[in-house]
């Protein structure tokens, strides 16, 4: 059971972890060259939440099923599941589309010589950043639930 717990904790950290510094990558006060580099890094980091998050959910369900944690309706457990789903909704439904629009503009060959983002893309970047802060806040609460099991 200790191995399953270890897998669960590590996969949760790997799965949710990139969200905590995503706003560094999509901050507004960057040059376009820095933003291009940040967007490349963000693409690479997308892999970790997909794999780590999936393993965290599966291992969490196994832990609850195989151990005597009690009912699925406990606040910490239900709250954790809801927070995880909300984080996924925020990242997949709001952050990813806004980042995709910025990345399309940033990597468009006709824009490679530009030195400043247009207002529309700056708004997308700001929206993505705000949503990443929301996801990070939910991630902190998620980890609190998992650690102290209120």
N, C-alpha and C positions, 0 to 999 in steps of 0.2 A: 504494500500500500504506500510505503514511503516513496517508491519510484514513481508511482502514479501522481502523488502529490508534487514531487519534484518536476515531473513533466508538465503538470498543470501550471505551477507557478512560473516556470521558465517560459512556457508558451504564452502565458498571459503577459509577461513582461515584454517578450519579443513581439507579440501581437499588438499590444496597446502602446508600447514604448515609443515608436516613431511619431505617434500623434503628439507627444509632449514637446518635440522640438520642430514639428512641422511649421509652426509659425515663424521660426527663424528663417526657414527656406522661402517663405512667401511674404516676407516683410516688405513694406512699401519703400523704405529708404535704401534702395539698391540701385546701382547702375544697371543698364540693360545687360551688360556683359555678366555682371554678378547674378542677375536674375536668370539668365540662360543657364549658367552653371548650377544654380539652385534648383531649377526645374529639372535638370538632368539627374541631380541627386534625389529629388523627390520621386522621380520615376523608378529609380532603383529601390527606394525604400518601400514602395507600394507592395512589393513582394512579401515583406515580413508580416504585415497585418493579415494578409490573406491566409497564409499558412499558419502562423502562430495563433491567430484568433480562432481559426477553425479547430486546431488541436486543443486550445484552451476550452472551448465549448464542449467538445467531445469528452475530454478528460474530466471536466467538471461534472458532466452528467454521469460519467462512470463513478466518480468519487461519491456522489450523492446516492447513486443506486447501490453501490457495494458497501457503503458505510452506514452507520446509524446516525445520520445528521438530523433526522426528523422529517417533518412535512416539507413539501416543496413550497408551501405557502408562507414560510417564514420570511420576515422582512428582509433579512440580509441576503437570502437566496433569491427570492423573487425580485428584490431591488437590484441585485447584481445582474440577473438576466435581462431585466428591463433596461438598465443602464447600458449593458453591452449592445443590445439591439438599437437603442437610441444613438449610441456612438457610431454604429455602422450606418444608420440612416443619415446622420449628419455628414459623415465622411463620404459615403457613396452618393448620397442624394444632393449634397450642397457643395462640399469642398471640391470633390473630383470634377464636377462639371465646370465650376468657376476656374479651377486650375487648368483644365483642358482648353478652355477658351483663351486663357492667357498664353498657354504654351503654343497653341496654334498660331497666335499672332507673333509671339516672340521668335519662333522657329521658321516662320514664313520667310522665304528667300527675299521677298521684296522689302522686308522690314529689317534685314540684317545690318543695314547701314544706319538705321535710325538710332537716335541717342536717348529718346524719351518715350515712355508709354503713353498712348492716348488715354483720355479720360475714361472711356468705356472699359479699357483693360485695367486701368488703375482701380476702378470700382470693383471689378471681378477679383482683383488681388486683395483688396480690402475685405470683401465679402468672405473669401476663402480664409483669410487670416482670422477674422472674427469667429467663423465657424470652428476653426481649429482650436481657438481658445475655449469655446463652449465644449468641444469634445474632450479637451484636456481636463477641464473642470469635472466633467462627468467621469473621466478616467480616474481622477483622484478619489472621488466618492466611491467608485467601483472598488478600488484597492482598499479603501477604508472598510467597506462592507466585508471584503474577503478576509481582511486581517482581524478585525475586532468582532465580527459577526454579531452586530447589535440585536 
